Amino acid sequence: MSELGYGYGYGYGYGYGYGYGYGYGYGQNRGGGGLDNGPKSAALISARDGVVGPWSQASSSTPTQYPDGNPSNVFNWSPRVRAEVFRNILLAPIDVVQSNDSWTSLWVRHAIAPPALVTDPIVVPASAQLLQMQRPSTTLFKEQLEWVNYWSSLRPERMNEILVETEDILAPMASVIDVDPTRMPYTFELLGAFHQTVVSVEMRFKNAMACRRPVRYSAQIQPMIQTPGHSTYPSGHATESFAFAYLLATLANYREQAGPGTPHSAMTEQQIAEQAYRITQNRVVAGVHFPVDNSAGSQLGLTLAENIVHRFRVAAGETPNTPPPEEPVVVSFTDADNYDFDYTKYWPEVIPGLCSAAPPCPPQGVDRNPDAILAELWKRATAEWTR
């Protein structure tokens, strides 16, 4: 897992290594205007005493309330509060189920609306299994030590990248397509909510798999960075990098399809995928992951990203609410699968883009409040890519 700083210390942490620290001072306000320190509070007390005068009930007014249930209401709050709302909505239908054996699965569970409210022409099942993951044997992990040792020769060359990526994986990926938090604030809110959702799910899988890191198999690995204090399998950097890659490639498609003069999305998509691969492989170079960790993490990240992006697009009325695949992605490796990581085996053939219909695709189903909030965030973020 990479520590992207999102939300930590109430700073909203949208810096992602850029140094902007999106919010410019949100880090101290906790919703109170950035004035929660002794000298400023004392100044406000004395200022009020000097200017307010005697209390007058007649001078009070009744403000107009925001419309009840309006999805745009969330954008009247601070980014820190919005982040919690977005993350809660995104995580609500996602479930991770651990079996009694070595398998753990990813499910999405849909709310069942009363028949009178169901207008979708497609019937979506109440629950769908998206992915199954099996814990590899210690035999395979031990065999993969040879790959970890092989890649360690690149440590001097990759050191700066590895150290940056320990805390920040979005900055090197975002540099491919010019994502700027000062010009694209809603995109960064989307990326932040998306990232926290992915991390929450990946940690559930790490806890279920409970696999030891390479250095526990051999002291000769001697990692070049501190070994993280959680399971090696699946790789968090792989999960997050490839989830980000899918989302950013989707947004790149929106930018290209909005008009001429933008980089060709196929080339951009390939470069984003290659950057995700490099970030992921650097964890093996550093000595804290096995290649098989990356194979599992990339599949988890892409599966999650595809589902989350689909939910956003359905909520925004850009695509029909089609059922998920009938068969889940199966992540399983035998003792004979002692291979290096190859992301091209898992990268999807098609990345979504702008709806090709004119006028835009009709909304699917009822505008229920949680979905409407997702739709509002998606529309505001994607608008930043089409101007």
C-alpha positions in Angstrom: 0.0 0.0 0.0 1.3 3.4 -0.9 0.7 6.3 1.6 -0.7 8.9 -0.8 -1.5 11.3 2.0 -5.1 11.5 1.1 -7.1 12.9 4.0 -4.3 12.5 6.5 -4.1 15.2 9.2 -7.2 16.8 7.7 -5.0 18.3 5.0 -7.0 16.5 2.4 -3.6 15.5 1.1 -4.2 16.0 -2.6 -0.6 16.9 -3.1 0.3 13.3 -4.2 3.9 14.5 -4.4 3.1 17.6 -6.4 3.5 19.8 -3.4 0.2 21.6 -3.9 -1.5 20.2 -0.9 -5.0 20.8 -2.4 -7.1 22.9 -0.2 -4.4 25.5 0.7 -4.9 25.5 4.5 -7.6 22.9 5.0 -5.0 21.1 7.1 -5.8 23.2 10.2 -9.5 24.0 10.0 -11.3 20.7 10.8 -14.3 22.5 9.4 -13.8 25.7 11.3 -12.2 28.1 8.9 -8.6 27.5 9.8 -8.8 29.5 13.0 -8.5 26.8 15.7 -5.4 28.0 17.5 -5.0 30.0 20.7 -3.9 33.5 19.5 -6.4 33.6 16.6 -9.2 32.5 18.9 -8.3 35.1 21.5 -8.2 37.8 18.8 -11.7 36.8 17.6 -13.1 36.9 21.1 -11.8 40.4 21.8 -12.9 41.5 18.3 -16.5 40.3 18.9 -16.6 42.0 22.3 -15.6 45.2 20.6 -18.0 45.3 17.6 -21.1 43.2 18.3 -22.8 45.4 20.9 -25.9 44.3 22.9 -27.7 41.1 21.8 -30.8 41.7 19.6 -33.0 38.7 18.8 -34.8 40.8 16.3 -31.7 41.2 14.2 -31.4 37.4 13.5 -32.5 35.9 10.2 -33.7 32.6 8.9 -31.4 31.2 6.1 -32.9 29.3 3.2 -32.1 25.6 3.6 -30.5 23.6 0.8 -33.0 21.5 -1.2 -33.7 18.2 0.7 -32.0 15.2 -0.9 -30.3 17.2 -3.7 -27.1 15.4 -4.7 -25.4 18.7 -5.3 -25.6 19.4 -1.6 -22.4 17.5 -0.9 -20.5 20.1 -2.9 -21.4 22.7 -0.4 -19.3 21.0 2.3 -15.6 20.9 2.8 -13.6 18.4 0.7 -12.7 16.4 3.8 -16.4 15.8 4.5 -17.2 15.0 0.9 -14.3 12.5 0.8 -16.0 10.5 3.5 -19.4 10.5 1.8 -17.9 9.4 -1.6 -15.9 6.6 0.1 -18.9 5.4 2.0 -21.0 5.2 -1.1 -18.3 3.4 -3.2 -17.6 0.8 -0.5 -21.3 0.1 0.4 -22.0 -2.6 -2.2 -18.5 -4.2 -2.1 -17.9 -7.2 0.0 -14.9 -9.5 0.6 -15.7 -13.0 1.7 -13.1 -15.4 3.1 -13.8 -19.1 2.7 -12.7 -21.8 5.2 -10.0 -22.9 2.7 -7.4 -20.8 0.9 -9.9 -18.9 -1.2 -11.2 -15.3 -0.8 -13.7 -13.7 -3.1 -14.8 -10.2 -4.1 -18.5 -9.5 -4.4 -20.7 -6.6 -5.4 -24.1 -6.6 -3.8 -26.8 -4.4 -5.3 -29.7 -2.8 -3.4 -33.0 -4.3 -4.3 -35.5 -1.5 -5.1 -39.3 -2.0 -4.9 -40.7 -3.3 -8.3 -42.5 0.0 -8.9 -39.2 1.8 -9.0 -37.3 -0.6 -11.3 -37.2 0.9 -14.8 -34.0 -0.7 -16.1 -34.5 -3.0 -19.0 -31.6 -5.1 -17.7 -32.2 -7.1 -14.6 -29.0 -6.9 -12.4 -28.6 -9.7 -9.9 -28.7 -8.8 -6.2 -25.2 -10.2 -5.8 -22.4 -10.9 -8.2 -19.0 -12.5 -7.6 -16.3 -10.4 -9.4 -13.1 -12.2 -8.4 -11.8 -15.3 -6.6 -8.3 -15.4 -5.2 -6.4 -18.4 -3.9 -3.4 -18.2 -1.5 -0.2 -19.6 -3.2 1.8 -22.3 -1.6 5.0 -21.5 0.3 6.8 -23.7 -2.3 5.9 -21.2 -5.0 7.0 -18.3 -2.9 10.3 -20.0 -2.2 10.9 -20.6 -5.9 10.2 -17.0 -6.7 13.1 -15.9 -4.5 15.3 -16.4 -7.6 13.3 -13.6 -9.4 13.6 -11.3 -6.4 17.3 -11.8 -6.3 17.5 -11.4 -10.1 15.8 -8.0 -10.1 17.8 -6.7 -7.1 20.7 -5.8 -9.5 18.6 -2.8 -10.6 18.5 -1.3 -7.1 21.1 1.5 -7.7 19.4 2.5 -10.9 15.9 2.5 -9.6 16.6 3.8 -6.1 15.1 7.3 -6.5 11.9 5.9 -8.1 11.5 3.3 -5.4 11.8 5.9 -2.6 9.3 8.2 -4.2 6.9 5.4 -4.9 7.0 4.2 -1.4 4.8 7.2 -0.5 3.4 8.4 -3.8 2.4 6.4 -6.9 0.0 8.8 -8.5 2.5 11.6 -9.3 4.6 9.5 -11.8 1.4 8.1 -13.4 -0.4 11.5 -13.6 2.7 13.1 -15.2 1.9 11.0 -18.4 -1.4 12.9 -19.0 -1.0 16.3 -17.3 -3.2 16.1 -14.2 -3.0 19.3 -12.2 -4.9 19.7 -8.9 -5.1 23.5 -9.3 -7.0 23.1 -12.6 -8.8 19.8 -12.0 -10.0 19.8 -8.3 -12.9 17.4 -8.9 -10.7 15.0 -10.7 -8.5 14.8 -7.6 -11.5 14.3 -5.4 -12.5 11.5 -7.7 -9.0 10.0 -7.6 -8.9 10.3 -3.8 -12.2 8.6 -3.2 -11.3 5.9 -5.8 -7.9 5.3 -4.2 -9.3 4.9 -0.6 -11.9 2.5 -1.9 -9.2 0.4 -3.6 -7.0 0.4 -0.5 -9.8 -0.7 1.8 -10.5 -3.7 -0.4 -6.9 -4.6 -1.0 -6.2 -4.7 2.7 -9.1 -7.1 3.2 -7.5 -9.4 0.8 -4.0 -9.0 2.3 -5.4 -9.9 5.7 -7.2 -12.9 4.3 -4.1 -14.2 2.4 -1.7 -13.5 5.2 1.5 -14.3 3.2 5.0 -13.7 4.4 7.4 -11.2 2.7 10.5 -12.3 0.8 12.9 -11.4 3.6 11.2 -14.0 5.8 12.2 -16.7 3.3 15.8 -15.6 3.0 18.0 -13.0 4.8 20.0 -12.7 1.6 17.2 -10.7 0.0 18.0 -7.8 2.4 15.5 -5.2 1.1 16.7 -1.7 0.3 13.6 -0.2 2.1 11.7 -1.0 5.3 9.6 -4.1 4.7 5.9 -3.1 5.1 4.1 -4.5 8.1 1.4 -6.4 6.2 0.9 -9.4 3.9 2.9 -9.6 0.7 0.1 -11.0 -1.3 -1.5 -9.4 -3.2 0.7 -6.5 -3.9 -0.9 -3.2 -2.8 1.2 -1.2 -5.2 0.1 -3.4 -8.1 -3.5 -3.2 -7.0 -3.5 0.6 -6.8 -1.2 1.3 -9.8 -3.3 -0.8 -12.2 -6.6 0.5 -10.7 -5.3 4.1 -11.3 -4.1 3.1 -14.7 -7.6 1.9 -15.7 -9.2 5.1 -14.4 -6.7 7.4 -15.9 -6.8 5.7 -19.3 -10.6 6.1 -19.2 -10.2 9.8 -18.5 -7.7 10.1 -21.3 -10.3 8.7 -23.7 -12.7 11.4 -22.6 -10.1 14.0 -23.3 -9.3 12.7 -26.8 -12.9 12.2 -27.8 -13.8 15.7 -26.7 -11.9 17.3 -29.6 -8.7 17.5 -31.6 -5.3 18.6 -30.3 -5.0 16.0 -27.5 -2.6 13.0 -27.3 -3.8 9.8 -29.0 -5.4 7.8 -26.2 -4.1 4.4 -27.4 -0.5 5.6 -27.0 -1.4 7.3 -23.7 -3.1 4.1 -22.5 0.0 2.1 -23.3 2.3 4.5 -21.5 0.0 4.6 -18.4 0.0 0.8 -18.3 3.8 0.7 -18.7 4.2 3.2 -15.8 1.9 1.1 -13.6 4.0 -2.0 -14.5 7.3 -0.1 -13.7 6.0 1.0 -10.3 4.8 -2.5 -9.5 8.0 -4.2 -10.6 10.1 -1.7 -8.6 8.6 -3.4 -5.5 10.3 -6.6 -6.5 13.5 -4.7 -7.2 13.4 -3.3 -3.7 13.0 -6.8 -2.3 9.6 -6.4 -0.6 7.5 -8.4 -3.1 7.4 -11.5 -5.2 6.4 -11.3 -8.9 3.3 -13.4 -8.1 2.2 -10.7 -5.7 2.1 -8.3 -8.7 0.2 -10.7 -10.9 -2.5 -11.1 -8.2 -2.6 -7.3 -7.3 -2.9 -6.2 -11.0 -5.9 -8.5 -11.5 -7.6 -7.3 -8.3 -6.9 -3.6 -9.2 -8.2 -3.9 -12.7 -11.3 -5.8 -11.6 -12.1 -3.2 -8.9 -11.5 -0.3 -11.3 -13.7 -1.7 -14.0 -16.6 -2.2 -11.6 -16.2 1.3 -9.9 -15.8 3.1 -13.2 -18.9 1.3 -14.6 -20.9 2.3 -11.5 -19.9 6.0 -12.0 -20.9 5.8 -15.7 -24.2 4.1 -15.0 -25.0 6.7 -12.3 -24.2 9.5 -14.8 -26.4 8.0 -17.5 -23.5 7.3 -19.8 -23.9 3.6 -20.2 -26.6 0.9 -19.6 -26.7 -0.9 -16.3 -25.5 -4.2 -17.7 -25.0 -7.2 -15.5 -21.4 -8.1 -14.5 -19.6 -11.0 -16.2 -21.2 -14.4 -15.5 -17.8 -15.9 -14.5 -15.6 -14.2 -11.9 -11.9 -13.5 -12.5 -9.9 -16.5 -11.0 -6.6 -15.6 -9.5 -4.8 -18.9 -8.7 -1.2 -20.1 -9.2 0.3 -23.6 -8.9 3.8 -24.5 -7.8 4.7 -24.7 -11.5 3.8 -21.1 -12.1 7.2 -19.7 -11.2 7.1 -16.9 -13.8 7.9 -13.2 -13.8 5.1 -10.7 -13.8 3.6 -9.9 -17.3 0.8 -7.3 -17.1 -0.2 -7.8 -20.7 -1.9 -11.0 -19.7 -4.4 -9.0 -17.7 -4.7 -5.5 -19.2 -8.3 -5.2 -20.7 -8.8 -5.0 -24.5 -11.2 -2.1 -24.2 -11.1 1.0 -22.0 -14.4 3.0 -21.8 -14.7 6.5 -23.1 -17.4 9.1 -23.9 -20.8 7.7 -24.8 -21.0 7.6 -28.6 -24.8 8.1 -28.7 -26.3 11.5 -29.6 -27.9 12.8 -27.5 -26.1 11.3 -24.5 -27.1 7.9 -23.3 -30.3 8.0 -21.4 -30.2 7.6 -17.6 -30.8 4.0 -16.4 -33.2 3.4 -13.6 -34.2 5.7 -10.8 -32.0 8.6 -9.6 -31.6 7.3 -6.1 -29.6 9.6 -3.9 -26.3 7.7 -3.4 -26.0 7.0 -7.2 -26.9 10.7 -7.9 -24.0 11.8 -5.7 -21.7 9.6 -7.7 -23.1 10.9 -10.9 -22.5 14.5 -9.8 -18.9 13.8 -8.9 -18.3 12.0 -12.2 -19.8 14.7 -14.3 -17.8 17.4 -12.6 -14.6 15.5 -12.9 -15.0 14.4 -16.5 -16.0 17.9 -17.5 -12.5 18.9 -16.5 -11.2 16.5 -19.2 -13.5 17.8 -22.0 -12.7 21.5 -22.1 
